[in-house]
Amino acid sequence: MENIWNRISQFKVFGKLPKKQEVELALSFFSRKEWLVFYGLTLVLILSTLAILQSINQSFMESVPAEGGKISEGIIGTPRFVNPVLAFSDADRDLVSLVYSGLMRKNQNGELIPDLAEKYEVSKDGLVYNFTLKDKTFFHDETPLTAYDILFTINQIKDPIIKSPRKGNWDGVDVDVIDEKNIQFTLKQPYASFLANTTLGIMPEKLWSNSPMELNELNINPIGSGPYFVSNVKKQSSGLIDSYELKSFNKFALGKPFIKKLTLYFYQNEEKLLTALENMEVDQISSITPLKALALKEKVLLTKMLLKQLT
């Protein structure tokens, strides 16, 4: 090793790199053993350089979710009122959250973020909330969504004849449309959780205003502005709904969802829901009791242990 270094270093004069002829001359004196050492060091240099480059590359890379794919989910119950005003069952609410958008929305961490809203301002006394809509907000049928649709939706909730389960959230709140993009809420007294109320899904006034809400076909075939639109509904001969097929909405205010297709299957009880999961009819399930969830977890762990022993 020392001999190799001496032969190379002798051509370093005043900090200059050796010429090609000088390098060739030095290499011509290498013995077989010195060539093996030289090739070994060269290989180490190449591998270490690649490792450093890979490390640098990884430090600048960010994980980006892949677009596409599909998910199927099992839910207990049958949807009846897939609209933000009348939804009361888990099945109703699950569909409403996918089909409709509000001024605000909760993200995966449970934090409130603007959805249809571009921005909002709160008065110093906490009584007045001013919201400005984003540009070019649309319903699934491509019609524009405006502040008048928000006013209509809230007025339906406040209507005592309709008896919305969300009426208490909006009693005592005055709603004023400033223009198509701006709306103002005035509270009689401040309360910190008001922003959570603005996650309320917005309904298209033109489609709902001409018939009684309880009888409108849109309760089953809803049109909102949320991340997914209804592409197919399968029913039994009795009229009960078996499944909803949803597809991603390109003009969703928060951007097109990464999962392209969702299929929701509905079951009458936990036993049928769990059977569907065990038979791989669905990818995931929701709305089961903690006791059932614990039993399912133990079953999965046992299955993994058995598979590990077999392999």
C-alpha positions in Angstrom: 0.0 0.0 0.0 2.8 2.4 0.9 4.6 1.6 -2.3 1.5 2.5 -4.4 1.0 5.7 -2.6 4.6 6.7 -3.1 4.4 6.1 -6.8 1.3 8.2 -7.2 2.4 11.0 -4.9 5.7 11.5 -6.6 3.9 13.1 -9.5 2.2 15.7 -7.4 4.2 18.9 -7.9 3.2 22.2 -6.3 -0.4 21.0 -5.8 -1.0 20.2 -9.5 -2.7 17.0 -10.7 -0.4 14.6 -12.6 -0.6 14.4 -16.3 -2.1 11.4 -18.2 1.3 10.2 -19.3 2.6 10.3 -15.7 -0.4 8.3 -14.4 0.1 5.7 -17.1 3.8 5.5 -16.3 3.1 5.0 -12.6 0.5 2.3 -13.3 2.9 0.4 -15.6 5.1 -0.4 -12.5 2.2 -2.0 -10.6 2.6 -5.6 -9.6 -0.3 -8.1 -9.7 -0.9 -7.7 -6.0 -0.8 -3.9 -6.3 -3.3 -4.0 -9.2 -5.7 -6.1 -7.0 -5.3 -3.5 -4.2 -5.9 -0.7 -6.7 -9.1 -2.3 -8.1 -10.3 -2.9 -4.5 -9.8 0.7 -3.5 -11.5 1.9 -6.7 -14.5 -0.4 -6.0 -14.7 1.0 -2.4 -14.6 4.5 -3.8 -17.4 3.9 -6.3 -19.6 2.2 -3.7 -19.0 4.9 -1.0 -19.8 7.6 -3.6 -23.0 6.0 -4.6 -24.0 5.6 -0.9 -23.3 9.3 -0.3 -25.3 10.3 -3.4 -28.2 8.1 -2.3 -28.2 9.6 1.2 -28.2 13.1 -0.2 -31.1 12.1 -2.5 -33.1 10.7 0.3 -32.7 13.8 2.4 -34.3 15.9 -0.3 -37.1 13.4 -1.2 -40.7 13.7 0.1 -43.2 11.0 0.3 -46.1 11.7 -2.1 -49.3 9.6 -2.1 -49.9 7.7 -5.3 -53.1 8.6 -7.1 -55.6 5.9 -8.0 -56.8 2.7 -6.5 -60.1 1.8 -4.8 -61.3 1.0 -1.3 -64.5 -0.8 -0.1 -65.9 -0.3 3.3 -68.6 -2.0 5.3 -71.1 0.1 7.4 -73.9 -0.9 9.7 -77.3 0.6 8.8 -79.1 1.8 5.7 -78.9 5.4 4.4 -82.2 7.2 4.2 -81.4 10.9 4.3 -78.0 11.7 2.6 -78.3 15.4 3.1 -76.7 17.6 5.7 -80.0 18.9 7.1 -81.7 15.6 8.0 -78.8 13.1 8.3 -78.9 11.3 11.6 -77.6 7.7 11.2 -74.0 6.7 10.9 -74.6 5.6 7.3 -76.2 9.0 6.5 -73.3 10.9 8.1 -70.6 8.9 6.5 -72.0 9.6 3.0 -72.6 13.3 3.8 -69.0 13.7 4.8 -67.9 12.3 1.4 -70.4 13.9 -0.9 -70.8 17.4 0.7 -68.4 20.2 1.5 -68.7 23.0 4.1 -67.0 26.3 4.6 -64.6 24.4 6.9 -63.5 20.8 7.2 -61.7 18.6 9.7 -58.5 17.1 8.4 -57.1 13.7 9.4 -55.7 15.2 12.6 -59.1 16.6 13.7 -58.0 20.2 13.0 -60.3 22.7 11.3 -59.1 23.9 7.9 -60.8 26.0 5.2 -62.7 24.0 2.7 -65.0 26.1 0.5 -63.8 29.1 2.3 -60.8 31.1 1.0 -60.5 33.0 4.3 -62.6 34.1 7.3 -62.4 36.9 9.8 -63.7 37.1 13.4 -64.6 40.3 15.1 -62.8 41.2 18.3 -65.9 40.5 20.4 -66.3 37.1 18.8 -69.8 37.8 17.6 -69.3 38.3 13.9 -67.8 35.9 11.4 -67.1 36.9 7.8 -66.4 34.2 5.2 -65.1 34.6 1.7 -65.6 31.7 -0.7 -62.9 30.4 -3.0 -63.0 31.2 -6.7 -64.8 28.7 -8.9 -66.4 26.5 -6.4 -68.8 23.9 -8.0 -71.3 21.3 -7.2 -71.0 17.8 -8.8 -73.4 18.8 -11.6 -70.9 21.6 -12.6 -73.2 24.4 -11.4 -71.5 27.2 -9.3 -71.8 27.2 -5.5 -72.5 30.6 -4.0 -73.3 32.2 -0.7 -77.0 31.9 -1.5 -76.7 28.1 -1.3 -75.1 28.5 2.1 -78.0 30.7 3.2 -80.6 28.2 1.9 -79.0 25.3 3.6 -78.9 27.0 7.0 -82.5 28.3 6.6 -83.6 24.7 6.1 -81.9 23.7 9.3 -83.5 26.5 11.2 -87.0 25.7 9.8 -89.0 24.3 12.8 -91.2 22.2 10.4 -88.3 20.3 9.0 -87.0 19.4 12.5 -83.3 19.1 11.6 -81.1 17.4 14.3 -78.7 20.4 13.8 -81.2 23.1 14.5 -79.7 23.8 17.9 -76.3 24.7 16.3 -77.9 27.5 14.3 -80.6 29.0 16.6 -79.7 32.5 17.5 -77.3 32.9 14.5 -78.2 35.6 11.9 -77.0 34.9 8.4 -76.5 37.7 5.8 -75.3 37.3 2.3 -73.0 40.2 1.3 -72.6 39.0 -2.3 -72.2 35.7 -4.1 -68.7 35.1 -2.5 -69.2 36.6 0.9 -71.4 35.7 3.8 -71.7 36.9 7.4 -72.7 35.2 10.6 -73.8 37.2 13.6 -74.0 35.4 17.0 -76.0 36.7 20.0 -73.2 35.5 22.3 -69.7 34.2 21.5 -68.8 30.6 21.7 -65.5 29.1 20.7 -67.0 26.0 19.0 -68.9 28.0 16.4 -66.3 27.3 13.6 -67.1 23.6 14.0 -70.7 24.3 12.9 -69.4 25.7 9.6 -68.3 22.2 8.5 -72.0 21.8 7.6 -72.3 20.5 4.0 -73.8 22.9 1.6 -76.8 21.9 -0.6 -77.6 23.3 -4.1 -80.7 25.6 -3.6 -81.9 25.1 -7.2 -82.3 21.4 -6.8 -83.9 21.3 -3.3 -86.2 24.3 -3.3 -89.0 22.9 -5.5 -90.0 19.9 -3.4 -90.5 18.8 0.2 -87.1 17.9 1.7 -88.2 14.6 3.1 -89.5 13.4 -0.3 -86.7 14.7 -2.5 -85.0 12.0 -4.6 -81.7 13.8 -3.8 -81.9 12.2 -0.4 -80.8 8.9 -2.1 -78.9 10.4 -5.1 -77.3 13.4 -3.5 -75.4 16.2 -5.4 -72.9 18.1 -3.3 -69.4 19.6 -3.8 -67.4 17.2 -1.7 -64.5 15.0 -2.6 -66.7 12.2 -4.1 -69.8 12.1 -6.2 -72.3 9.3 -6.5 -71.8 7.2 -9.6 -74.0 4.3 -8.8 -76.6 3.1 -6.2 -77.6 -0.5 -5.9 -80.9 -1.4 -4.2 -82.7 -4.5 -3.2 -86.2 -5.2 -4.7 -87.6 -3.9 -1.4 -85.9 -0.6 -1.9 -83.2 -1.0 0.7 -79.8 0.2 -0.4 -77.1 -2.4 -0.7 -74.2 -0.2 -1.8 -73.0 3.2 -3.0 -70.3 3.6 -5.6 -68.4 6.9 -5.3 -65.8 8.4 -7.6 -63.4 11.3 -7.0 -64.5 14.8 -7.9 -61.9 16.7 -10.0 -63.2 20.1 -8.9 -63.2 19.5 -5.1 -62.1 22.7 -3.4 -59.2 21.0 -1.6 -58.0 19.1 -4.6 -58.8 15.8 -6.3 -58.7 12.9 -3.8 -55.9 10.4 -4.3 -58.3 7.4 -3.9 -60.2 7.2 -7.2 -63.1 5.0 -6.2 -64.9 4.2 -3.0 -67.6 1.6 -2.6 -69.7 1.5 0.6 -71.6 -1.6 1.5 -74.4 -1.6 4.1 -75.2 -4.4 6.6 -78.0 -4.7 9.1 -75.9 -5.8 12.1 -72.4 -6.4 13.4 -72.4 -10.1 12.7 -73.1 -9.6 9.0 -70.5 -6.8 8.9 -67.8 -9.0 10.4 -68.7 -11.9 8.2 -68.2 -9.6 5.2 -64.8 -8.6 6.4 -63.8 -12.2 7.1 -64.9 -13.2 3.6 -63.0 -10.3 2.1 -66.1 -8.7 0.6 -64.9 -5.4 2.0 -61.4 -4.0 2.7 -62.4 -2.3 6.0 -65.3 -1.7 8.4 -66.6 0.9 10.8 -69.2 1.4 13.5 -68.5 -1.7 15.5 -68.5 -1.8 19.3 -65.2 -1.7 21.3 -65.8 -5.3 22.5 -66.2 -6.6 18.9 -63.1 -4.6 17.8 -61.0 -6.2 20.6 -62.2 -9.7 19.6 -61.4 -9.0 16.0 -57.9 -7.7 16.9 -57.2 -10.9 18.9 -58.4 -13.0 16.0 -56.1 -11.2 13.5 -53.1 -11.6 15.8 -53.8 -15.3 16.2 -54.1 -15.7 12.4 -50.7 -14.0 12.0 -49.1 -16.3 14.5 -50.4 -19.4 12.8 -49.3 -18.2 9.4 -45.8 -17.4 10.9 -45.6 -21.0 12.2 -46.6 -22.5 8.9 -43.9 -20.5 7.0 
